[in-house]
Amino acid sequence: MKVAIFFGSKSDTETMKKASSVLADFGVDYRAFILSAHRSGDLLKQQLIEIENDGCEVIIAGAGLAAHLPGVIASHSVLPVIGVPLECITNGSNGLAGVDALYSIVQMPKQIPVATVGINNAANAAYLAVEILAVKYPELRTKLKDFRKKLAQEAAENGGMGVTL
């Protein structure tokens, strides 16, 4: 396993699946865990020790509301942590539409950083994890370069060179 995906609630599964899909497309091994920084703190710390012992190299952590999970993980690990602020819908209300989580993750105190992607953008967290891993793994770097070439080709085919309206 190269990447661990953490999120605090089962209700976040569909959003966080976007990260696992990207990692699978690049052939990156991952495991996912539903653990809350607040409700299962000791279990979270134990799991972080286990994933580090298993060779994990990057952590993706999704959280909503006060979004403590990415920061708590970063405080217990020296691995790169990528935070995914999640829009949290509770009791029929969407609260602050994920802006609260975004601010919470992006405003980490000095010395314990957490990289942060856009609200609900678990896919971008996975792309960033692939970029981080590509520094070490040449075969992954090649896949990433090929992926970027494909994106450029698709843009050109879809009018990137100019269109007639």
Secondary structure, DSSP 8 states (H G I E B T S, - for coil): --EEEEES-GGGHHHHHHHHHHHHHTT--EEEEE--TTTSHHHHHHHHHHHHHTT--EEEEEEETT--HHHHHHHH--S-EEEEEE---BTTB-TTTTHHHHHHHHT--TTS--EE--TT-HHHHHHHHHHHHHTT-HHHHHHHHHHHHHHHHHHIIIIIT----
